[in-house]
Amino acid sequence: MTAVVVVLSVLTLLNSVAVIGLVRQVGVLHLRVRPMPAHGVQYGPAIGSRLAVPPPAGNSLVLFCFVSSRCGTCAAMLPSLRAVASTLIAGEALTLVLDEGDEFPAGDLPAITVANALRGSRVPGTPFLVVTDGGGVVLTAGGIGSLEQVEFLLDQGREVRAARPTLLPLTDVS
């Protein structure tokens, strides 16, 4: 009788671990199927304004990803940012933006350091993606935390750029 109770207790414990793992996986799958929109909250640089960060020359679309060494999500986003950078077409660029004095391990991704990068660009926190045209005019922006959110903002920036190729800045942020 004691052996049966021990075996049933062990099986119950294993079943509990399996259920917890399954519930966690369902949550992950839900995020993959229907990610949160990247721009759900209205904050950051205004659409149509000129970003305070100078865009790299020769590009028609630039993704500025504001990151910080104090941000765990930023480090976790590096593989996703590399994946997006590898899919960019000619005339598109991804650049990491760091505050002056920040030592973020960018690796093979291009990065620039700008004094007061976050505050000067009205970026509320990191990681934050701003998509601009070649002249630095903001097309779309939002907080990011997954590959899907980066891809969403990239697609949205491409759509805006295609719809309004001569978008002029409405205000100057600098």
C-alpha positions as CSV (number, residue, x, y, z in Angstrom):
1,M,0.0,0.0,0.0
2,T,2.8,2.4,0.9
3,A,4.5,1.8,-2.5
4,V,1.3,2.6,-4.3
5,V,1.0,5.9,-2.5
6,V,4.6,6.8,-3.3
7,V,4.2,6.0,-6.9
8,L,0.9,8.0,-7.2
9,S,2.6,10.9,-5.4
10,V,5.5,10.9,-7.9
11,L,3.1,10.7,-10.8
12,T,1.0,13.5,-9.5
13,L,4.1,15.7,-9.1
14,L,5.3,14.9,-12.6
15,N,1.8,15.6,-13.9
16,S,1.8,19.0,-12.1
17,V,5.2,19.9,-13.7
18,A,3.8,18.9,-17.2
19,V,0.7,21.1,-16.7
20,I,2.8,24.1,-15.6
21,G,5.0,23.7,-18.7
22,L,2.0,23.4,-21.0
23,V,0.4,26.5,-19.6
24,R,3.6,28.5,-20.1
25,Q,4.0,27.2,-23.7
26,V,0.4,28.2,-24.5
27,G,1.2,31.7,-23.3
28,V,4.3,31.9,-25.5
29,L,2.3,30.6,-28.5
30,H,-0.4,33.2,-27.9
31,L,2.2,36.0,-28.0
32,R,3.6,34.5,-31.3
33,V,0.1,34.3,-32.9
34,R,-1.1,37.7,-31.7
35,P,1.6,40.0,-30.5
36,M,0.9,43.2,-28.7
37,P,1.0,46.2,-31.1
38,A,4.3,48.0,-30.9
39,H,2.8,51.4,-30.8
40,G,-0.1,50.9,-28.4
41,V,0.7,54.0,-26.3
42,Q,1.0,57.5,-27.7
43,Y,4.5,58.6,-26.7
44,G,7.9,59.2,-28.2
45,P,8.9,61.4,-31.1
46,A,5.9,62.8,-33.0
47,I,5.2,61.3,-36.4
48,G,6.4,63.8,-39.1
49,S,8.9,65.5,-36.8
50,R,12.7,65.3,-37.4
51,L,14.6,63.0,-35.1
52,A,17.4,64.5,-33.1
53,V,19.7,61.7,-34.3
54,P,21.4,62.2,-37.6
55,P,20.5,59.5,-40.2
56,P,23.3,57.5,-42.0
57,A,23.7,58.9,-45.5
58,G,22.4,57.1,-48.6
59,N,19.3,55.4,-47.1
60,S,15.6,55.9,-47.8
61,L,14.5,54.1,-44.6
62,V,16.4,54.0,-41.3
63,L,15.5,52.0,-38.2
64,F,16.9,53.6,-35.1
65,C,16.8,51.3,-32.1
66,F,17.4,53.0,-28.8
67,V,19.1,50.7,-26.4
68,S,20.9,50.8,-23.0
69,S,23.4,48.6,-21.2
70,R,21.1,48.7,-18.1
71,C,18.2,47.1,-20.1
72,G,17.9,43.4,-20.0
73,T,15.3,43.4,-22.8
74,C,17.7,45.2,-25.0
75,A,20.3,42.5,-24.7
76,A,17.6,39.9,-25.3
77,M,16.5,41.7,-28.5
78,L,19.9,41.5,-30.2
79,P,19.2,38.3,-32.0
80,S,15.9,39.6,-33.3
81,L,17.6,42.9,-34.4
82,R,20.3,40.9,-36.2
83,A,17.5,38.9,-38.0
84,V,15.7,42.0,-39.1
85,A,19.0,43.7,-40.2
86,S,19.8,40.7,-42.4
87,T,16.4,41.0,-44.2
88,L,16.6,44.8,-45.0
89,I,16.6,45.6,-48.6
90,A,18.9,48.1,-50.4
91,G,18.5,51.6,-49.0
92,E,17.4,50.5,-45.6
93,A,19.5,50.5,-42.5
94,L,19.3,49.5,-38.8
95,T,21.4,51.5,-36.3
96,L,21.5,51.2,-32.6
97,V,21.5,54.5,-30.7
98,L,23.2,54.8,-27.3
99,D,23.3,57.6,-24.8
100,E,26.8,59.1,-24.4
101,G,28.9,57.1,-22.0
102,D,26.8,53.9,-22.4
103,E,28.7,50.7,-23.2
104,F,26.2,48.4,-25.0
105,P,27.6,45.2,-26.6
106,A,26.3,45.9,-30.1
107,G,28.5,43.2,-31.7
108,D,28.2,43.4,-35.5
109,L,25.3,45.8,-35.5
110,P,26.2,49.5,-36.3
111,A,25.8,51.8,-33.3
112,I,26.1,55.5,-32.7
113,T,26.5,57.4,-29.5
114,V,24.6,60.6,-29.1
115,A,24.6,63.0,-26.1
116,N,21.1,62.9,-24.5
117,A,19.9,60.4,-27.2
118,L,16.8,59.4,-25.3
119,R,15.7,62.8,-23.9
120,G,16.7,64.7,-27.0
121,S,14.6,62.4,-29.2
122,R,11.7,62.2,-26.8
123,V,12.2,58.5,-26.3
124,P,10.5,57.3,-23.1
125,G,12.7,54.2,-22.5
126,T,14.5,51.3,-24.0
127,P,14.2,49.3,-26.2
128,F,12.5,51.8,-28.5
129,L,12.4,51.7,-32.3
130,V,12.0,54.8,-34.5
131,V,11.6,54.4,-38.2
132,T,12.6,57.4,-40.3
133,D,13.0,58.3,-43.9
134,G,16.4,59.2,-45.3
135,G,16.1,62.8,-44.0
136,G,15.4,61.8,-40.5
137,V,11.6,62.4,-40.6
138,V,9.8,60.1,-38.2
139,L,7.5,57.7,-40.0
140,T,6.5,55.5,-37.0
141,A,7.8,54.6,-33.6
142,G,7.1,52.4,-30.6
143,G,8.4,50.3,-27.8
144,I,9.6,46.9,-28.8
145,G,10.0,43.6,-26.9
146,S,9.7,40.9,-29.7
147,L,10.7,40.2,-33.2
148,E,7.1,40.6,-34.3
149,Q,6.9,44.1,-32.9
150,V,10.1,45.1,-34.8
151,E,8.7,43.6,-38.0
152,F,5.4,45.4,-37.5
153,L,7.1,48.8,-37.2
154,L,9.3,48.1,-40.2
155,D,6.3,47.2,-42.3
156,Q,4.4,50.2,-41.1
157,G,7.4,52.5,-41.9
158,R,7.6,51.0,-45.4
159,E,3.9,51.6,-46.0
160,V,4.0,55.2,-44.8
161,R,7.2,55.8,-46.9
162,A,5.5,54.4,-50.0
163,A,2.3,56.3,-49.4
164,R,4.0,59.7,-48.8
165,P,7.4,59.7,-50.5
166,T,7.8,63.5,-50.0
167,L,6.9,63.6,-46.3
168,L,8.2,66.9,-45.0
169,P,9.0,67.5,-41.3
170,L,6.2,69.2,-39.4
171,T,8.3,70.3,-36.5
172,D,12.0,70.3,-35.7
173,V,12.9,68.3,-32.5
174,S,16.5,69.5,-32.3
